[in-house]
Amino acid sequence: MKKFLLAGAALAALASGAQAADLGVQRVAVPSAILVPAFSWTGFYAGAHIGWGSARSSYRDNTGTFFNSSLTSNGVFGGVQVGYNWQINQFVLGVEGDVSAGGLSKRTTDTTVGSLTFGDSYRTSVPFLGSLRVRAGLAADRALFYVTGGLGVATFSDKYFDASVGPTGTTFSSSSTRVGYTVGGGIEYAFTQNWTAKVEYLYYGFGDRSNIFTANDRFSQNIHTVKLGVNYLFSTGPGAVVARY
């Protein structure tokens, strides 16, 4: 009988020790993977922009009728843009078109005493600006670094006041829309799945044109622009799925 009692006490002690050991072990939660879609730049987009432009104008008259002048017209412009992106791994290719209404203008007057054109004035402005460009860049998730280039379009409005004609002078006007080229680059960032913001620099070149106000005169102009824009990206489908822990 005593042997049975001693054996029972030993088994109870062993069971109690095993239970205490189990209570002392801290359980560690196993992390679970959360599947989230990676950002994709592929798709159509549309948006608006506002910026600052600087147009450098140079007018040369070989006949001596009008005075030669070079001036820089600065101003604000704004407009809209549309485009499409294709993303292949980290590479993004796209096409974009934009149109802007501009307030770039400047006027200069000949104040040289004794000059044949004393009192004459010349004014130039750029009321319209646009482009059709390709874009190529590298995407770092939601950030896109790109270069761009293509066709540039601008309307030039020029006026020359000749103080020597008649008792009150007369004004000559010329307006034309020209096609040139544009190159530049920018950075675009997606701050939500569909909304992006960008900063972009573009240079426009339009070469020379002649016979604006008189025979054999020459007019050349180039434009520098910096703009801020926002776009809404219409995604064509989900991107790759990435596991985050």
Backbone as numpy.savetxt, mean C-alpha at the origin, in Angstrom:
# Nx Ny Nz CAx CAy CAz Cx Cy Cz
-5.03 -69.83 65.92 -5.86 -68.61 65.92 -5.01 -67.36 65.92
-3.96 -67.38 66.75 -3.07 -66.22 66.78 -2.40 -66.00 65.43
-2.08 -67.10 64.77 -1.44 -66.96 63.44 -2.37 -66.28 62.46
-3.64 -66.61 62.49 -4.60 -65.97 61.58 -4.75 -64.48 61.88
-4.75 -64.14 63.18 -4.88 -62.72 63.56 -3.67 -61.93 63.09
-2.46 -62.50 63.28 -1.25 -61.80 62.83 -1.22 -61.63 61.32
-1.66 -62.61 60.59 -1.68 -62.53 59.12 -2.66 -61.47 58.66
-3.84 -61.39 59.31 -4.84 -60.37 58.95 -4.34 -58.98 59.21
-3.65 -58.81 60.35 -3.09 -57.47 60.66 -2.04 -57.05 59.65
-1.23 -58.01 59.22 -0.19 -57.70 58.21 -0.80 -57.28 56.89
-1.85 -57.98 56.46 -2.51 -57.64 55.19 -3.16 -56.27 55.26
-3.76 -55.94 56.41 -4.38 -54.61 56.58 -3.35 -53.51 56.51
-2.19 -53.76 57.13 -1.12 -52.75 57.10 -0.61 -52.53 55.68
-0.44 -53.62 54.93 0.02 -53.50 53.54 -0.99 -52.74 52.69
-2.27 -53.01 52.85 -3.31 -52.32 52.07 -3.35 -50.84 52.40
-3.19 -50.51 53.68 -3.19 -49.09 54.09 -2.01 -48.35 53.52
-0.83 -49.00 53.50 0.36 -48.36 52.94 0.24 -48.14 51.45
-0.34 -49.11 50.75 -0.50 -48.95 49.29 -1.45 -47.83 48.96
-2.53 -47.70 49.76 -3.49 -46.62 49.53 -2.86 -45.26 49.78
-2.05 -45.16 50.84 -1.36 -43.89 51.12 -0.39 -43.53 50.01
0.28 -44.52 49.43 1.20 -44.26 48.32 0.46 -43.71 47.11
-0.75 -44.30 46.84 -1.54 -43.81 45.72 -1.97 -42.37 45.92
-2.33 -42.02 47.14 -2.77 -40.64 47.41 -1.64 -39.65 47.27
-0.40 -40.05 47.41 0.73 -39.12 47.35 1.19 -38.81 45.95
0.73 -39.51 44.93 1.16 -39.28 43.55 0.30 -38.19 42.93
0.91 -37.10 42.42 0.18 -35.99 41.80 -0.07 -36.29 40.33
-1.31 -36.17 39.95 -1.68 -36.45 38.56 -1.39 -35.21 37.69
-0.77 -35.42 36.53 -0.40 -34.35 35.60 -1.34 -34.40 34.40
-1.93 -33.23 34.07 -2.84 -33.18 32.92 -2.08 -33.29 31.62
-2.56 -34.09 30.72 -1.93 -34.26 29.41 -2.43 -33.15 28.48
-1.50 -32.31 27.94 -1.95 -31.22 27.06 -2.61 -31.75 25.81
-3.66 -31.07 25.39 -4.37 -31.47 24.18 -4.06 -30.50 23.05
-4.01 -30.97 21.86 -3.72 -30.14 20.69 -4.97 -29.38 20.26
-4.77 -28.09 19.96 -5.86 -27.25 19.46 -5.58 -26.98 17.98
-6.48 -27.36 17.13 -6.30 -27.18 15.69 -6.85 -25.83 15.26
-5.97 -24.98 14.70 -6.39 -23.65 14.23 -5.96 -23.49 12.78
-6.75 -22.82 11.95 -6.38 -22.62 10.55 -5.28 -21.58 10.41
-4.24 -21.87 9.59 -3.19 -20.90 9.31 -3.75 -19.81 8.39
-3.22 -18.58 8.52 -3.73 -17.48 7.70 -3.30 -17.68 6.24
-4.21 -17.40 5.33 -3.93 -17.50 3.90 -4.23 -16.16 3.23
-3.31 -15.72 2.36 -3.50 -14.47 1.61 -4.28 -14.68 0.32
-4.58 -15.92 -0.03 -5.28 -16.19 -1.29 -6.70 -15.65 -1.25
-7.09 -14.96 -2.33 -8.46 -14.49 -2.43 -8.58 -13.10 -3.01
-9.80 -12.71 -3.32 -10.09 -11.35 -3.76 -10.09 -10.41 -2.56
-9.77 -9.14 -2.83 -9.84 -8.13 -1.78 -10.23 -6.79 -2.39
-10.76 -5.92 -1.55 -11.14 -4.56 -1.96 -10.95 -3.66 -0.76
-10.65 -2.39 -1.02 -10.42 -1.47 0.09 -10.30 -0.03 -0.34
-9.80 0.80 0.56 -9.66 2.23 0.31 -8.30 2.69 0.85
-7.87 3.86 0.38 -6.57 4.39 0.79 -6.59 5.90 0.83
-5.62 6.46 1.55 -5.37 7.90 1.58 -3.87 8.09 1.67
-3.37 9.14 1.01 -1.92 9.30 1.00 -1.49 10.72 0.69
-0.17 10.86 0.56 0.47 12.13 0.27 1.30 11.97 -1.00
1.15 12.91 -1.93 1.89 12.83 -3.19 2.73 14.06 -3.44
3.82 13.87 -4.17 4.71 14.96 -4.55 5.04 14.82 -6.03
4.55 15.76 -6.84 4.75 15.71 -8.29 5.79 16.75 -8.70
6.85 16.31 -9.34 7.90 17.20 -9.82 7.66 17.53 -11.28
7.43 18.80 -11.58 7.12 19.23 -12.95 8.25 20.12 -13.48
8.55 19.91 -14.74 9.58 20.71 -15.41 9.05 21.18 -16.76
9.03 22.52 -16.97 8.54 23.09 -18.22 9.66 23.89 -18.88
9.90 23.60 -20.16 10.94 24.28 -20.92 10.36 24.76 -22.25
10.52 26.06 -22.52 10.04 26.64 -23.78 11.24 27.14 -24.58
11.51 26.48 -25.71 12.66 26.84 -26.53 12.42 28.07 -27.40
11.18 28.54 -27.48 10.89 29.72 -28.30 11.06 31.02 -27.54
11.13 30.96 -26.20 11.26 32.16 -25.39 9.94 32.87 -25.13
8.82 32.28 -25.60 7.52 32.91 -25.38 7.10 32.81 -23.92
7.33 31.63 -23.30 6.99 31.40 -21.90 8.26 31.12 -21.12
8.20 31.41 -19.82 9.41 31.23 -19.03 9.54 29.77 -18.55
10.80 29.32 -18.50 11.09 27.96 -18.04 10.93 27.89 -16.52
10.37 26.78 -16.06 10.15 26.66 -14.61 10.16 25.20 -14.21
10.59 24.97 -12.98 10.54 23.65 -12.36 9.94 23.82 -10.97
8.92 23.10 -10.68 8.27 23.22 -9.39 7.75 21.88 -8.91
7.56 21.78 -7.59 7.06 20.56 -6.97 5.68 20.83 -6.37
4.70 20.09 -6.83 3.34 20.23 -6.30 3.05 19.08 -5.34
2.65 19.45 -4.13 2.36 18.47 -3.08 0.87 18.50 -2.74
0.38 17.40 -2.22 -1.00 17.37 -1.79 -1.48 16.00 -1.38
-2.70 15.97 -0.87 -3.32 14.73 -0.40 -4.13 14.11 -1.53
-4.18 12.79 -1.55 -5.03 12.08 -2.50 -5.68 10.90 -1.78
-6.75 10.39 -2.37 -7.43 9.24 -1.78 -8.25 8.52 -2.81
-8.51 7.24 -2.57 -9.27 6.46 -3.54 -9.54 5.05 -3.07
-9.73 4.16 -4.03 -10.09 2.76 -3.75 -9.19 1.83 -4.56
-9.13 0.56 -4.13 -8.36 -0.45 -4.84 -9.05 -1.80 -4.74
-8.79 -2.65 -5.74 -9.26 -4.03 -5.76 -8.12 -4.90 -6.26
-8.15 -6.19 -5.89 -7.09 -7.06 -6.35 -7.35 -8.52 -6.01
-6.38 -9.35 -6.37 -6.46 -10.79 -6.09 -5.06 -11.30 -5.77
-4.96 -12.16 -4.75 -3.70 -12.78 -4.34 -3.74 -14.28 -4.54
-2.57 -14.84 -4.89 -2.35 -16.29 -4.89 -1.20 -16.58 -3.95
-1.39 -17.43 -2.97 -0.30 -17.80 -2.06 0.12 -19.23 -2.32
1.42 -19.43 -2.54 2.02 -20.74 -2.72 3.14 -20.86 -1.70
2.91 -21.66 -0.66 3.82 -21.73 0.48 3.98 -20.31 1.06
5.20 -19.77 1.06 5.41 -18.42 1.59 5.36 -17.34 0.50
5.26 -17.75 -0.74 5.27 -16.79 -1.84 3.85 -16.34 -2.17
3.71 -15.03 -2.39 2.41 -14.45 -2.72 2.54 -13.66 -4.01
1.72 -14.00 -5.01 1.64 -13.27 -6.25 0.25 -12.68 -6.38
0.16 -11.50 -7.00 -1.14 -10.88 -7.11 -1.19 -9.80 -8.17
-2.39 -9.29 -8.38 -2.61 -8.18 -9.30 -3.53 -7.19 -8.59
-3.26 -5.90 -8.79 -4.05 -4.87 -8.11 -4.27 -3.67 -9.02
-5.45 -3.09 -8.94 -5.77 -1.85 -9.64 -6.30 -0.83 -8.66
-5.94 0.43 -8.84 -6.42 1.48 -7.94 -6.67 2.77 -8.70
-7.57 3.58 -8.18 -7.86 4.91 -8.73 -7.93 5.89 -7.56
-7.47 7.12 -7.81 -7.42 8.14 -6.75 -7.78 9.49 -7.31
-8.44 10.28 -6.48 -8.66 11.70 -6.76 -7.59 12.47 -6.00
-6.89 13.38 -6.70 -5.76 14.05 -6.09 -5.94 15.54 -5.90
-5.22 16.08 -4.93 -5.19 17.51 -4.68 -3.80 18.07 -4.82
-2.97 17.47 -5.69 -1.60 17.93 -5.89 -1.62 19.14 -6.83
-1.12 20.28 -6.37 -1.10 21.47 -7.22 -0.04 22.45 -6.72
0.45 23.29 -7.67 1.45 24.30 -7.31 1.45 25.38 -8.39
1.72 26.62 -7.99 1.77 27.74 -8.93 3.05 28.52 -8.69
3.65 29.00 -9.78 4.85 29.83 -9.69 4.74 31.02 -10.63
5.37 32.13 -10.27 5.30 33.37 -11.04 6.70 33.88 -11.32
6.90 34.38 -12.53 8.19 34.96 -12.90 8.30 36.36 -12.29
9.20 36.52 -11.35 9.40 37.81 -10.68 10.73 38.46 -11.05
11.34 37.98 -12.14 12.62 38.53 -12.58 12.40 39.88 -13.27
12.87 40.96 -12.64 12.67 42.30 -13.19 13.44 42.42 -14.51
12.77 42.95 -15.53 13.39 43.10 -16.84 13.22 41.90 -17.74
12.69 40.80 -17.22 12.47 39.60 -18.03 11.32 39.82 -18.99
11.41 39.20 -20.18 10.32 39.28 -21.16 9.05 38.63 -20.65
9.18 37.73 -19.69 8.01 37.02 -19.16 7.69 37.47 -17.73
8.15 38.66 -17.35 7.88 39.18 -16.00 6.36 39.26 -15.76
5.92 38.71 -14.63 4.50 38.71 -14.29 3.74 37.49 -14.78
4.35 36.69 -15.65 3.69 35.47 -16.11 3.68 34.43 -14.97
2.67 33.58 -14.99 2.59 32.54 -13.97 2.23 31.20 -14.61
2.67 30.14 -13.95 2.43 28.79 -14.44 1.89 27.95 -13.28
0.79 27.22 -13.52 0.18 26.38 -12.49 -0.02 24.97 -13.04
0.34 23.96 -12.23 0.16 22.56 -12.62 -0.54 21.81 -11.50
-1.34 20.83 -11.86 -2.05 20.03 -10.86 -2.27 18.62 -11.39
-2.50 17.69 -10.47 -2.77 16.30 -10.80 -4.10 15.93 -10.14
-5.21 16.04 -10.85 -6.51 15.74 -10.24 -6.86 14.26 -10.21
-6.16 13.42 -11.01 -6.49 12.00 -11.07 -5.22 11.18 -11.16
-5.21 10.04 -10.46 -4.06 9.15 -10.44 -4.56 7.71 -10.32
-3.93 6.80 -11.09 -4.33 5.41 -11.03 -3.21 4.48 -11.47
-3.41 3.19 -11.27 -2.40 2.22 -11.67 -3.02 0.84 -11.81
-2.35 -0.01 -12.58 -2.66 -1.43 -12.71 -1.34 -2.17 -12.59
-1.17 -2.93 -11.49 0.13 -3.47 -11.15 0.08 -4.94 -10.78
1.23 -5.60 -10.87 1.42 -6.93 -10.30 2.16 -6.76 -8.97
1.91 -7.71 -8.06 2.58 -7.71 -6.76 3.26 -9.06 -6.55
4.42 -9.04 -5.92 5.13 -10.28 -5.58 5.78 -10.08 -4.22
5.57 -11.04 -3.33 6.11 -10.86 -2.00 6.27 -12.15 -1.24
6.75 -12.00 0.00 6.94 -13.11 0.93 6.03 -12.89 2.13
5.33 -13.94 2.53 4.42 -13.87 3.67 5.07 -14.51 4.89
4.99 -13.80 6.01 5.40 -14.34 7.30 4.14 -14.39 8.15
3.34 -15.45 7.93 2.03 -15.61 8.55 1.15 -14.43 8.17
0.86 -13.52 9.08 -0.05 -12.41 8.81 0.64 -11.16 8.25
1.93 -11.18 8.07 2.67 -10.05 7.50 3.10 -10.38 6.07
2.94 -9.42 5.17 3.30 -9.60 3.77 4.23 -8.46 3.34
5.43 -8.82 2.86 6.41 -7.87 2.36 6.47 -8.04 0.84
6.22 -6.96 0.09 6.08 -7.12 -1.36 6.69 -5.97 -2.14
6.96 -6.26 -3.41 7.33 -5.25 -4.41 6.23 -5.25 -5.46
6.12 -4.15 -6.19 5.03 -4.02 -7.15 5.46 -3.14 -8.31
4.80 -3.33 -9.46 5.12 -2.52 -10.63 4.12 -2.76 -11.74
3.99 -1.77 -12.64 3.06 -1.92 -13.76 2.78 -0.59 -14.42
1.55 -0.42 -14.90 1.14 0.78 -15.61 0.68 1.86 -14.62
1.08 3.09 -14.90 0.62 4.23 -14.13 -0.15 5.19 -15.03
-1.21 5.76 -14.51 -2.06 6.69 -15.27 -2.27 7.94 -14.43
-2.20 9.10 -15.08 -2.43 10.36 -14.37 -2.98 11.40 -15.34
-3.82 12.28 -14.80 -4.33 13.43 -15.56 -3.57 14.67 -15.11
-2.99 15.38 -16.08 -2.25 16.60 -15.79 -3.04 17.80 -16.29
-3.24 18.77 -15.41 -3.93 20.00 -15.78 -2.94 21.16 -15.62
-2.65 21.85 -16.73 -1.65 22.92 -16.73 -2.26 24.22 -17.25
-1.92 25.32 -16.58 -2.40 26.65 -16.98 -1.23 27.63 -16.96
-1.17 28.44 -18.02 -0.13 29.47 -18.11 -0.80 30.82 -18.32
-0.47 31.78 -17.46 -0.99 33.14 -17.58 0.08 34.02 -18.19
-0.24 34.61 -19.37 0.68 35.50 -20.08 0.24 36.93 -19.82
1.02 37.62 -19.00 0.65 38.98 -18.60 0.83 39.99 -19.72
1.57 39.65 -20.78 1.88 40.62 -21.84 0.81 40.68 -22.92
-0.16 39.77 -22.91 -1.18 39.72 -23.95 -2.39 40.54 -23.50
-2.71 41.59 -24.28 -3.89 42.42 -23.99 -3.70 43.26 -22.74
-4.70 44.00 -22.38 -4.59 44.87 -21.22 -4.61 44.12 -19.89
-5.22 42.95 -19.85 -5.32 42.19 -18.59 -4.66 40.82 -18.67
-3.99 40.51 -19.78 -3.35 39.22 -19.94 -4.33 38.15 -20.39
-3.81 36.96 -20.66 -4.65 35.86 -21.09 -4.11 34.55 -20.51
-4.99 33.56 -20.41 -4.62 32.27 -19.81 -4.71 31.16 -20.85
-3.66 30.37 -20.95 -3.63 29.19 -21.81 -3.80 27.95 -20.94
-4.62 27.01 -21.38 -4.89 25.81 -20.59 -4.60 24.55 -21.39
-4.17 23.53 -20.69 -3.91 22.23 -21.31 -4.24 21.14 -20.29
-4.96 20.12 -20.74 -5.29 18.99 -19.86 -5.18 17.70 -20.66
-4.50 16.70 -20.11 -4.34 15.43 -20.80 -4.16 14.31 -19.78
-4.60 13.11 -20.16 -4.41 11.92 -19.35 -3.34 11.07 -20.01
-2.30 10.75 -19.25 -1.15 10.05 -19.83 -0.93 8.71 -19.13
-0.35 7.78 -19.89 -0.01 6.45 -19.38 1.50 6.33 -19.29
1.99 5.92 -18.14 3.42 5.72 -17.94 3.66 4.41 -17.20
4.61 4.44 -16.29 4.92 3.24 -15.50 4.98 3.61 -14.02
4.86 2.62 -13.18 4.98 2.82 -11.74 5.66 1.61 -11.11
6.51 1.87 -10.11 7.20 0.82 -9.36 7.20 1.22 -7.89
7.31 0.22 -7.01 7.35 0.52 -5.59 7.32 -0.73 -4.75
6.87 -0.56 -3.52 6.81 -1.69 -2.59 6.04 -1.31 -1.35
5.80 -2.31 -0.50 5.03 -2.03 0.71 5.02 -3.18 1.68
4.33 -2.95 2.79 4.12 -3.94 3.85 2.63 -3.98 4.16
2.07 -5.19 4.22 0.66 -5.35 4.55 0.54 -6.34 5.70
-0.37 -6.04 6.62 -0.54 -6.89 7.80 -2.02 -7.18 8.02
-2.33 -8.44 8.31 -3.71 -8.85 8.57 -3.95 -8.82 10.07
-4.74 -7.85 10.54 -5.00 -7.75 11.97 -6.23 -8.54 12.38
-7.01 -9.04 11.41 -8.04 -10.05 11.67 -7.97 -11.05 10.51
-8.85 -12.02 10.52 -8.85 -13.03 9.45 -9.21 -12.42 8.10
-9.94 -11.31 8.08 -10.38 -10.72 6.81 -9.90 -9.30 6.57
-9.54 -8.56 7.63 -9.13 -7.16 7.47 -7.62 -7.02 7.51
-7.09 -6.24 6.55 -5.66 -5.99 6.49 -5.41 -4.48 6.38
-4.20 -4.07 6.75 -3.78 -2.68 6.62 -2.41 -2.66 5.95
-2.14 -1.62 5.17 -0.86 -1.57 4.45 -0.32 -0.15 4.38
1.00 -0.06 4.20 1.67 1.18 3.86 2.46 0.91 2.59
2.37 1.83 1.62 2.91 1.56 0.28 3.53 2.81 -0.32
4.68 2.61 -0.97 5.35 3.69 -1.72 5.31 3.36 -3.20
4.97 4.37 -4.04 4.98 4.19 -5.49 5.66 5.38 -6.16
6.41 5.07 -7.21 7.00 6.11 -8.07 6.35 6.00 -9.44
5.90 7.13 -9.99 5.29 7.19 -11.32 6.20 7.98 -12.25
6.45 7.45 -13.44 7.22 8.15 -14.46 6.42 8.26 -15.75
6.42 9.47 -16.35 5.61 9.70 -17.56 6.40 10.28 -18.73
7.70 10.42 -18.60 8.50 10.92 -19.71 8.19 12.35 -20.07
8.45 12.72 -21.34 8.24 14.08 -21.83 7.05 14.13 -22.79
6.46 15.31 -22.88 5.48 15.59 -23.94 5.73 17.01 -24.42
5.28 17.32 -25.62 5.59 18.62 -26.23 4.34 19.29 -26.77
4.52 20.54 -27.25 3.44 21.33 -27.85 2.26 21.50 -26.90
2.57 21.94 -25.69 1.52 22.18 -24.70 0.92 23.57 -24.90
1.79 24.59 -24.87 1.34 25.96 -25.04 1.89 26.61 -26.31
3.05 26.15 -26.76 3.68 26.72 -27.94 4.50 25.65 -28.64
4.96 25.93 -29.84 5.72 24.95 -30.61 7.07 24.68 -29.95
7.43 23.39 -29.93 8.73 22.94 -29.46 8.96 23.11 -27.95
7.90 23.32 -27.18 8.10 23.33 -25.73 8.09 21.89 -25.21
8.60 21.68 -24.00 8.71 20.35 -23.43 8.21 20.37 -22.00
7.49 19.31 -21.64 6.95 19.19 -20.29 7.23 17.78 -19.79
7.81 17.63 -18.61 8.08 16.32 -18.01 7.62 16.33 -16.56
7.19 15.16 -16.09 6.67 15.07 -14.73 6.83 13.67 -14.18
7.21 13.60 -12.91 7.21 12.33 -12.18 6.56 12.55 -10.82
6.07 11.48 -10.24 5.29 11.58 -9.01 5.77 10.55 -8.00
5.93 10.98 -6.76 6.21 10.09 -5.65 4.99 10.08 -4.73
4.56 8.89 -4.29 3.41 8.80 -3.40 3.70 7.84 -2.25
3.14 8.15 -1.09 3.13 7.26 0.07 1.70 7.22 0.57
1.17 6.01 0.76 -0.24 5.91 1.15 -0.45 4.83 2.20
-1.53 5.03 2.96 -2.02 4.05 3.93 -3.33 3.49 3.40
-3.51 2.19 3.52 -4.73 1.58 3.00 -5.25 0.48 3.89
-6.53 0.19 3.76 -7.15 -0.95 4.43 -7.86 -1.79 3.37
-7.83 -3.11 3.55 -8.46 -4.03 2.61 -9.32 -5.04 3.36
-10.39 -5.46 2.70 -11.18 -6.58 3.18 -10.91 -7.76 2.27
-10.39 -8.85 2.83 -10.02 -10.03 2.07 -11.17 -11.01 2.03
-11.65 -11.30 0.80 -12.69 -12.31 0.61 -11.99 -13.64 0.39
-11.84 -14.43 1.46 -11.08 -15.67 1.39 -11.77 -16.67 0.48
-10.98 -17.39 -0.33 -11.53 -18.41 -1.22 -11.61 -19.77 -0.55
-11.16 -19.89 0.68 -11.20 -21.19 1.36 -10.26 -21.19 2.52
-10.36 -22.20 3.42 -9.49 -22.25 4.60 -8.07 -22.57 4.21
-7.13 -22.09 5.03 -5.74 -22.40 4.82 -5.37 -23.71 5.48
-4.08 -23.98 5.53 -3.62 -25.20 6.15 -3.93 -25.19 7.64
-4.13 -26.40 8.23 -4.44 -26.51 9.65 -3.14 -26.72 10.42
-2.94 -25.96 11.48 -1.75 -26.04 12.30 -2.15 -26.41 13.70
-1.40 -27.36 14.33 -1.69 -27.78 15.70 -0.92 -26.91 16.67
-1.62 -26.35 17.65 -0.99 -25.55 18.71 -1.28 -26.20 20.05
-0.27 -26.25 20.94 -0.43 -26.88 22.24 -0.42 -25.84 23.35
